[in-house]
Amino acid sequence: MPRILVITPVLHIAGVPEVLESAGEVTYLDDPEPSEVIGQISSYDAIFTNPNKSRVYIGEEILSAGNLKAICTASTGTNHIDKKAAAARNITVLSLTEQREVINRISSTAELAFALTMAQLRKVLWSHAGALEGEWDYTHYIGRQLNSLTVGVIGYGRLGSLYAGYCRAFGAQVLVYDPYKKVDRADISQLATIEELFERSDVISIHVHVSPETTNMIHAASFARMKKDVLLINTARGEIINESDLVGFLKNNPEARAGVDVLADEIKNRLNSPLLDYAKSGRQVVITQHIGGMTREAQEIAYGHAARMLHSFLRGSANPV
């Protein structure tokens, strides 16, 4: 019977343990150290993971210690896996990246991007903290009204188009930059250059996959074009923004804000993030712990489908059970 090592919490997700256990003998390690995985991996055929709750980068060090047949990740992103190293060892990587029918049912990350937008525009966290301290003075928390603002959306795929729709429903003017997708709505404007989006937007939200093209896409020259009170939202991947440049921009522009659900190199090096460090000293940055897809509904859809993909792979079936 195949052996599966699960290195992300799944026991709380309805139906997932049952599917995995029907595929093979399962060991659950909710949040292991990389050394724990390296020490055990030699006796397993597959790893089941998710980058939102794992400190483990599945790279050469782990792959060389085992004889895996498959790596299955309940995510669309795969930057927590060295896919070239896996391919060199004939290890199949199963992900949700191309599972369009499945991921189109998941709106959680777009909803979080909108929640971060509204929380920052209305200074909700800071107002709440003040209330707990006995303060009751609205003058510190005067915010912005979304239907008076221009929102720039970078990336018009599944999540970007959902987020754009939420902002339009609240009356914002919405601009989109995406050289690979055509905007299909008359009430949303598509721009030819990202520079124009930087210059015109009061809010900028990022919805692109991390790749060589998008890594460090937002940097000092980008910030130089933005409004001095811009709100930057990132629920995509931390590597898309140069965090040091963002911190420099925020320091020089006290009315600017950021709301992020991701940090650069968050699996291995998040505690050294300059953005995380800067967020501790003021009221410009809100950070959540990569919770974008972490709703009950999204987990059941994503983890459930990933588990069925792994089951089918290990059992030699063409389609998920």
C-alpha positions as a LaTeX table, in Angstrom:
\begin{tabular}{lrrr}
\hline
Residue & $x$ (\AA) & $y$ (\AA) & $z$ (\AA) \\
\hline
Met1 & 0.00 & 0.00 & 0.00 \\
Pro2 & 1.35 & 3.50 & $-0.85$ \\
Arg3 & 2.54 & 5.61 & 2.07 \\
Ile4 & 1.59 & 9.32 & 2.27 \\
Leu5 & 3.24 & 11.93 & 4.47 \\
Val6 & 0.91 & 14.86 & 5.19 \\
Ile7 & 2.84 & 17.96 & 6.31 \\
Thr8 & $-0.03$ & 20.42 & 6.62 \\
Pro9 & $-3.07$ & 20.31 & 8.95 \\
Val10 & $-5.99$ & 18.46 & 7.33 \\
Leu11 & $-7.73$ & 16.54 & 10.10 \\
His12 & $-10.18$ & 19.41 & 10.62 \\
Ile13 & $-11.29$ & 19.45 & 6.97 \\
Ala14 & $-14.39$ & 17.40 & 6.27 \\
Gly15 & $-13.77$ & 14.42 & 4.01 \\
Val16 & $-10.06$ & 14.96 & 3.36 \\
Pro17 & $-8.57$ & 12.43 & 5.81 \\
Glu18 & $-10.99$ & 9.79 & 4.58 \\
Val19 & $-9.90$ & 10.26 & 0.94 \\
Leu20 & $-6.21$ & 10.21 & 1.83 \\
Glu21 & $-6.59$ & 7.12 & 4.01 \\
Ser22 & $-8.42$ & 5.32 & 1.22 \\
Ala23 & $-5.42$ & 6.01 & $-1.02$ \\
Gly24 & $-2.74$ & 4.64 & 1.28 \\
Glu25 & $-1.17$ & 4.51 & 4.71 \\
Val26 & $-1.09$ & 8.09 & 6.04 \\
Thr27 & 1.15 & 9.82 & 8.57 \\
Tyr28 & 0.06 & 13.28 & 9.75 \\
Leu29 & 2.67 & 15.89 & 10.71 \\
Asp30 & 0.75 & 19.13 & 11.17 \\
Asp31 & 3.67 & 21.58 & 11.07 \\
Pro32 & 6.99 & 19.73 & 10.99 \\
Glu33 & 10.49 & 21.13 & 10.87 \\
Pro34 & 12.32 & 20.37 & 7.61 \\
Ser35 & 14.65 & 18.07 & 9.55 \\
Glu36 & 11.67 & 15.95 & 10.63 \\
Val37 & 10.62 & 15.48 & 7.02 \\
Ile38 & 14.16 & 14.69 & 5.89 \\
Gly39 & 14.44 & 12.08 & 8.63 \\
Gln40 & 11.27 & 10.27 & 7.59 \\
Ile41 & 10.82 & 10.83 & 3.88 \\
Ser42 & 12.73 & 7.74 & 2.70 \\
Ser43 & 9.80 & 5.45 & 3.54 \\
Tyr44 & 7.05 & 7.45 & 1.78 \\
Asp45 & 5.69 & 7.48 & $-1.75$ \\
Ala46 & 3.99 & 10.88 & $-1.63$ \\
Ile47 & 3.86 & 14.18 & 0.25 \\
Phe48 & 0.65 & 16.15 & 0.72 \\
Thr49 & 1.25 & 19.83 & 1.49 \\
Asn50 & 0.06 & 23.42 & 1.32 \\
Pro51 & 2.24 & 26.56 & 1.52 \\
Asn52 & $-0.11$ & 28.40 & 3.86 \\
Lys53 & 0.77 & 26.16 & 6.78 \\
Ser54 & 4.19 & 24.67 & 6.28 \\
Arg55 & 7.75 & 25.61 & 7.06 \\
Val56 & 8.99 & 23.01 & 4.61 \\
Tyr57 & 10.42 & 23.92 & 1.22 \\
Ile58 & 10.35 & 20.76 & $-0.85$ \\
Gly59 & 13.68 & 21.08 & $-2.59$ \\
Glu60 & 16.76 & 19.04 & $-3.32$ \\
Glu61 & 17.58 & 18.42 & 0.34 \\
Ile62 & 14.28 & 16.67 & 0.94 \\
Leu63 & 13.97 & 15.06 & $-2.49$ \\
Ser64 & 17.43 & 13.52 & $-2.32$ \\
Ala65 & 16.57 & 11.93 & 1.02 \\
Gly66 & 13.60 & 10.02 & $-0.35$ \\
Asn67 & 12.15 & 8.07 & $-3.26$ \\
Leu68 & 8.94 & 9.97 & $-3.83$ \\
Lys69 & 6.55 & 9.29 & $-6.66$ \\
Ala70 & 4.38 & 12.38 & $-6.11$ \\
Ile71 & 4.15 & 15.75 & $-4.40$ \\
Cys72 & 0.58 & 16.96 & $-4.01$ \\
Thr73 & $-0.14$ & 20.55 & $-2.98$ \\
Ala74 & $-3.61$ & 21.87 & $-2.21$ \\
Ser75 & $-2.78$ & 25.22 & $-3.81$ \\
Thr76 & $-2.52$ & 26.98 & $-7.14$ \\
Gly77 & 0.92 & 28.37 & $-6.27$ \\
Thr78 & 3.90 & 26.02 & $-6.34$ \\
Asn79 & 6.81 & 28.22 & $-5.30$ \\
His80 & 7.24 & 26.07 & $-2.18$ \\
Ile81 & 8.32 & 23.19 & $-4.44$ \\
Asp82 & 11.47 & 22.88 & $-6.56$ \\
Lys83 & 9.69 & 21.61 & $-9.64$ \\
Lys84 & 12.88 & 21.28 & $-11.69$ \\
Ala85 & 14.46 & 19.08 & $-9.05$ \\
Ala86 & 11.26 & 17.04 & $-8.86$ \\
Ala87 & 11.14 & 16.61 & $-12.63$ \\
Ala88 & 14.77 & 15.51 & $-12.68$ \\
Arg89 & 13.82 & 12.68 & $-10.32$ \\
Asn90 & 10.63 & 11.80 & $-12.26$ \\
Ile91 & 8.45 & 12.95 & $-9.36$ \\
Thr92 & 4.97 & 14.08 & $-10.39$ \\
Val93 & 3.83 & 17.42 & $-8.94$ \\
Leu94 & 0.06 & 17.59 & $-8.50$ \\
Ser95 & $-1.43$ & 21.05 & $-7.90$ \\
Leu96 & $-4.62$ & 23.02 & $-8.46$ \\
Thr97 & $-2.96$ & 25.43 & $-10.89$ \\
Glu98 & $-4.86$ & 24.18 & $-13.94$ \\
Gln99 & $-7.92$ & 22.84 & $-12.14$ \\
Arg100 & $-10.14$ & 25.66 & $-13.38$ \\
Glu101 & $-13.50$ & 24.09 & $-12.68$ \\
Val102 & $-12.45$ & 23.61 & $-9.06$ \\
Ile103 & $-10.70$ & 26.89 & $-8.33$ \\
Asn104 & $-13.41$ & 28.94 & $-10.01$ \\
Arg105 & $-15.62$ & 27.95 & $-7.08$ \\
Ile106 & $-13.21$ & 29.57 & $-4.60$ \\
Ser107 & $-13.56$ & 33.31 & $-3.97$ \\
Ser108 & $-11.92$ & 33.48 & $-0.54$ \\
Thr109 & $-8.67$ & 35.24 & $-1.50$ \\
Ala110 & $-10.46$ & 37.92 & $-3.52$ \\
Glu111 & $-12.78$ & 38.47 & $-0.57$ \\
Leu112 & $-9.80$ & 38.89 & 1.77 \\
Ala113 & $-8.23$ & 41.40 & $-0.61$ \\
Phe114 & $-11.45$ & 43.41 & $-0.48$ \\
Ala115 & $-11.61$ & 43.05 & 3.32 \\
Leu116 & $-8.05$ & 44.37 & 3.64 \\
Thr117 & $-8.97$ & 47.24 & 1.33 \\
Met118 & $-11.95$ & 48.31 & 3.42 \\
Ala119 & $-10.18$ & 47.73 & 6.74 \\
Gln120 & $-7.33$ & 50.02 & 5.68 \\
Leu121 & $-9.49$ & 52.67 & 4.03 \\
Arg122 & $-11.61$ & 52.94 & 7.19 \\
Lys123 & $-8.73$ & 52.36 & 9.68 \\
Val124 & $-10.77$ & 49.63 & 11.35 \\
Leu125 & $-7.93$ & 47.89 & 13.20 \\
Trp126 & $-6.56$ & 51.10 & 14.66 \\
Ser127 & $-10.02$ & 52.34 & 15.69 \\
His128 & $-10.70$ & 49.02 & 17.40 \\
Ala129 & $-7.37$ & 49.18 & 19.25 \\
Gly130 & $-8.15$ & 52.73 & 20.39 \\
Ala131 & $-11.57$ & 51.72 & 21.66 \\
Leu132 & $-10.06$ & 48.92 & 23.74 \\
Glu133 & $-7.74$ & 51.48 & 25.31 \\
Gly134 & $-10.71$ & 53.69 & 26.29 \\
Glu135 & $-10.29$ & 56.22 & 23.49 \\
Trp136 & $-13.43$ & 57.52 & 21.78 \\
Asp137 & $-12.27$ & 60.19 & 19.33 \\
Tyr138 & $-13.17$ & 59.73 & 15.68 \\
Thr139 & $-10.78$ & 62.42 & 14.46 \\
His140 & $-7.89$ & 59.93 & 14.47 \\
Tyr141 & $-9.76$ & 57.54 & 12.20 \\
Ile142 & $-11.15$ & 59.58 & 9.35 \\
Gly143 & $-11.02$ & 57.31 & 6.32 \\
Arg144 & $-11.88$ & 57.25 & 2.63 \\
Gln145 & $-15.08$ & 56.42 & 0.75 \\
Leu146 & $-14.58$ & 53.77 & $-1.90$ \\
Asn147 & $-17.04$ & 55.22 & $-4.41$ \\
Ser148 & $-14.87$ & 58.34 & $-4.61$ \\
Leu149 & $-11.68$ & 56.42 & $-5.39$ \\
Thr150 & $-9.91$ & 54.82 & $-8.33$ \\
Val151 & $-8.85$ & 51.21 & $-7.83$ \\
Gly152 & $-6.08$ & 49.72 & $-9.94$ \\
Val153 & $-6.08$ & 45.94 & $-10.36$ \\
Ile154 & $-2.92$ & 44.21 & $-11.56$ \\
Gly155 & $-3.90$ & 40.88 & $-13.05$ \\
Tyr156 & $-7.40$ & 40.12 & $-14.34$ \\
Gly157 & $-7.56$ & 36.39 & $-13.86$ \\
Arg158 & $-9.97$ & 34.61 & $-11.55$ \\
Leu159 & $-9.15$ & 36.58 & $-8.40$ \\
Gly160 & $-8.43$ & 39.92 & $-10.03$ \\
Ser161 & $-11.73$ & 39.91 & $-11.89$ \\
Leu162 & $-13.63$ & 38.98 & $-8.71$ \\
Tyr163 & $-11.93$ & 41.77 & $-6.74$ \\
Ala164 & $-12.57$ & 44.27 & $-9.53$ \\
Gly165 & $-16.24$ & 43.32 & $-9.47$ \\
Tyr166 & $-16.48$ & 43.86 & $-5.72$ \\
Cys167 & $-14.97$ & 47.33 & $-6.07$ \\
Arg168 & $-17.32$ & 48.24 & $-8.92$ \\
Ala169 & $-20.29$ & 47.08 & $-6.82$ \\
Phe170 & $-19.23$ & 49.66 & $-4.22$ \\
Gly171 & $-19.01$ & 52.39 & $-6.85$ \\
Ala172 & $-15.25$ & 52.70 & $-7.37$ \\
Gln173 & $-13.74$ & 53.49 & $-10.73$ \\
Val174 & $-11.70$ & 50.40 & $-11.66$ \\
Leu175 & $-8.62$ & 50.25 & $-13.87$ \\
Val176 & $-6.96$ & 46.99 & $-14.92$ \\
Tyr177 & $-3.51$ & 46.16 & $-16.20$ \\
Asp178 & $-3.07$ & 42.67 & $-17.63$ \\
Pro179 & $-1.25$ & 42.15 & $-20.95$ \\
Tyr180 & $-2.56$ & 38.56 & $-21.18$ \\
Lys181 & $-6.25$ & 38.95 & $-20.37$ \\
Lys182 & $-8.96$ & 41.05 & $-22.00$ \\
Val183 & $-11.35$ & 42.87 & $-19.69$ \\
Asp184 & $-14.87$ & 41.75 & $-20.50$ \\
Arg185 & $-16.83$ & 44.53 & $-18.77$ \\
Ala186 & $-17.74$ & 47.92 & $-20.20$ \\
Asp187 & $-17.64$ & 49.52 & $-16.74$ \\
Ile188 & $-13.98$ & 48.56 & $-16.13$ \\
Ser189 & $-11.15$ & 50.26 & $-18.02$ \\
Gln190 & $-8.17$ & 48.30 & $-19.30$ \\
Leu191 & $-4.86$ & 50.17 & $-19.47$ \\
Ala192 & $-2.00$ & 49.62 & $-21.87$ \\
Thr193 & 0.75 & 50.26 & $-19.32$ \\
Ile194 & 1.27 & 49.46 & $-15.66$ \\
Glu195 & 2.84 & 52.89 & $-15.21$ \\
Glu196 & $-0.49$ & 54.58 & $-15.95$ \\
Leu197 & $-2.15$ & 52.38 & $-13.36$ \\
Phe198 & 0.47 & 53.38 & $-10.77$ \\
Glu199 & $-0.10$ & 57.07 & $-11.48$ \\
Arg200 & $-3.92$ & 57.10 & $-11.48$ \\
Ser201 & $-4.84$ & 54.68 & $-8.69$ \\
Asp202 & $-5.78$ & 55.48 & $-5.10$ \\
Val203 & $-5.80$ & 51.75 & $-4.31$ \\
Ile204 & $-3.64$ & 49.14 & $-6.06$ \\
Ser205 & $-4.34$ & 45.43 & $-5.64$ \\
Ile206 & $-2.08$ & 42.67 & $-6.97$ \\
His207 & $-3.52$ & 39.45 & $-8.40$ \\
Val208 & $-0.77$ & 37.72 & $-10.40$ \\
His209 & 1.20 & 34.52 & $-9.98$ \\
Val210 & 4.85 & 34.80 & $-8.98$ \\
Ser211 & 7.18 & 34.12 & $-11.91$ \\
Pro212 & 10.49 & 35.47 & $-13.25$ \\
Glu213 & 8.41 & 38.16 & $-15.00$ \\
Thr214 & 6.52 & 39.25 & $-11.87$ \\
Thr215 & 9.19 & 38.79 & $-9.18$ \\
Asn216 & 10.16 & 42.23 & $-7.84$ \\
Met217 & 7.63 & 43.76 & $-10.26$ \\
Ile218 & 6.77 & 46.50 & $-7.76$ \\
His219 & 9.93 & 48.38 & $-6.74$ \\
Ala220 & 11.32 & 51.84 & $-6.06$ \\
Ala221 & 10.64 & 53.15 & $-9.57$ \\
Ser222 & 7.06 & 51.90 & $-9.29$ \\
Phe223 & 6.51 & 53.64 & $-5.96$ \\
Ala224 & 7.92 & 56.86 & $-7.38$ \\
Arg225 & 4.95 & 56.97 & $-9.77$ \\
Met226 & 2.28 & 56.28 & $-7.14$ \\
Lys227 & 0.19 & 58.76 & $-5.21$ \\
Lys228 & 1.64 & 59.69 & $-1.84$ \\
Asp229 & $-1.43$ & 58.32 & $-0.03$ \\
Val230 & $-1.86$ & 55.15 & $-2.09$ \\
Leu231 & $-3.12$ & 51.94 & $-0.50$ \\
Leu232 & $-1.30$ & 48.84 & $-1.75$ \\
Ile233 & $-2.97$ & 45.42 & $-1.34$ \\
Asn234 & $-1.12$ & 42.14 & $-1.92$ \\
Thr235 & $-2.77$ & 38.75 & $-1.46$ \\
Ala236 & $-0.74$ & 37.12 & $-4.26$ \\
Arg237 & 2.89 & 36.39 & $-3.32$ \\
Gly238 & 5.35 & 38.46 & $-1.31$ \\
Glu239 & 8.12 & 38.18 & $-3.89$ \\
Ile240 & 6.15 & 40.39 & $-6.31$ \\
Ile241 & 6.93 & 43.47 & $-4.19$ \\
Asn242 & 10.40 & 44.63 & $-3.18$ \\
Glu243 & 9.68 & 44.88 & 0.54 \\
Ser244 & 12.65 & 47.11 & 1.33 \\
Asp245 & 11.52 & 49.58 & $-1.33$ \\
Leu246 & 7.96 & 49.45 & 0.03 \\
Val247 & 9.17 & 50.21 & 3.55 \\
Gly248 & 11.19 & 53.14 & 2.24 \\
Phe249 & 8.13 & 54.48 & 0.44 \\
Leu250 & 5.94 & 54.14 & 3.53 \\
Lys251 & 8.51 & 55.87 & 5.73 \\
Asn252 & 8.61 & 58.84 & 3.36 \\
Asn253 & 4.83 & 58.96 & 2.85 \\
Pro254 & 2.98 & 58.67 & 6.17 \\
Glu255 & $-0.46$ & 58.74 & 4.52 \\
Ala256 & 0.34 & 55.68 & 2.37 \\
Arg257 & $-0.92$ & 52.30 & 3.53 \\
Ala258 & $-0.43$ & 48.61 & 2.76 \\
Gly259 & $-2.49$ & 45.51 & 3.46 \\
Val260 & $-0.78$ & 42.20 & 2.74 \\
Asp261 & $-1.51$ & 38.51 & 3.25 \\
Val262 & 1.92 & 37.37 & 2.05 \\
Leu263 & 5.58 & 38.08 & 2.72 \\
Ala264 & 8.66 & 37.48 & 0.60 \\
Asp265 & 10.33 & 34.14 & 1.35 \\
Glu266 & 7.69 & 33.54 & 4.00 \\
Ile267 & 8.28 & 29.81 & 4.31 \\
Lys268 & 11.95 & 30.04 & 5.26 \\
Asn269 & 12.67 & 33.63 & 6.22 \\
Arg270 & 9.50 & 35.52 & 7.15 \\
Leu271 & 10.74 & 36.66 & 10.56 \\
Asn272 & 13.44 & 38.69 & 8.80 \\
Ser273 & 10.95 & 40.50 & 6.57 \\
Pro274 & 11.57 & 44.28 & 6.61 \\
Leu275 & 7.83 & 44.83 & 6.08 \\
Leu276 & 6.91 & 42.71 & 9.09 \\
Asp277 & 9.43 & 44.60 & 11.18 \\
Tyr278 & 8.15 & 47.99 & 9.99 \\
Ala279 & 4.52 & 47.02 & 10.65 \\
Lys280 & 5.31 & 46.73 & 14.37 \\
Ser281 & 6.26 & 50.38 & 14.67 \\
Gly282 & 3.25 & 52.21 & 13.25 \\
Arg283 & $-0.21$ & 52.19 & 11.75 \\
Gln284 & 0.45 & 51.97 & 8.03 \\
Val285 & 0.61 & 48.22 & 7.48 \\
Val286 & $-1.84$ & 45.40 & 8.13 \\
Ile287 & $-0.47$ & 41.86 & 7.73 \\
Thr288 & $-2.42$ & 38.61 & 7.80 \\
Gln289 & $-0.80$ & 35.17 & 7.87 \\
His290 & $-1.49$ & 33.94 & 4.31 \\
Ile291 & $-5.13$ & 33.30 & 5.21 \\
Gly292 & $-6.51$ & 34.18 & 1.77 \\
Gly293 & $-7.75$ & 30.71 & 0.92 \\
Met294 & $-8.31$ & 29.68 & 4.50 \\
Thr295 & $-12.07$ & 29.57 & 4.78 \\
Arg296 & $-14.01$ & 26.43 & 5.66 \\
Glu297 & $-15.57$ & 26.34 & 2.22 \\
Ala298 & $-12.33$ & 26.95 & 0.31 \\
Gln299 & $-10.44$ & 24.32 & 2.28 \\
Glu300 & $-13.10$ & 21.70 & 1.67 \\
Ile301 & $-13.08$ & 22.45 & $-2.06$ \\
Ala302 & $-9.30$ & 22.80 & $-2.55$ \\
Tyr303 & $-7.94$ & 20.21 & $-0.14$ \\
Gly304 & $-10.69$ & 17.78 & $-1.04$ \\
His305 & $-9.93$ & 17.96 & $-4.75$ \\
Ala306 & $-6.17$ & 17.75 & $-4.18$ \\
Ala307 & $-6.66$ & 14.66 & $-2.01$ \\
Arg308 & $-8.75$ & 13.06 & $-4.74$ \\
Met309 & $-6.06$ & 13.89 & $-7.33$ \\
Leu310 & $-3.46$ & 12.15 & $-5.19$ \\
His311 & $-5.77$ & 9.18 & $-4.62$ \\
Ser312 & $-6.26$ & 8.80 & $-8.37$ \\
Phe313 & $-2.54$ & 9.10 & $-9.06$ \\
Leu314 & $-1.54$ & 6.51 & $-6.49$ \\
Arg315 & $-4.32$ & 4.17 & $-7.57$ \\
Gly316 & $-3.58$ & 4.59 & $-11.27$ \\
Ser317 & $-6.91$ & 6.16 & $-12.16$ \\
Ala318 & $-7.25$ & 8.77 & $-14.92$ \\
Asn319 & $-9.63$ & 11.01 & $-12.98$ \\
Pro320 & $-10.04$ & 12.14 & $-9.36$ \\
Val321 & $-12.36$ & 9.91 & $-7.32$ \\
\hline
\end{tabular}
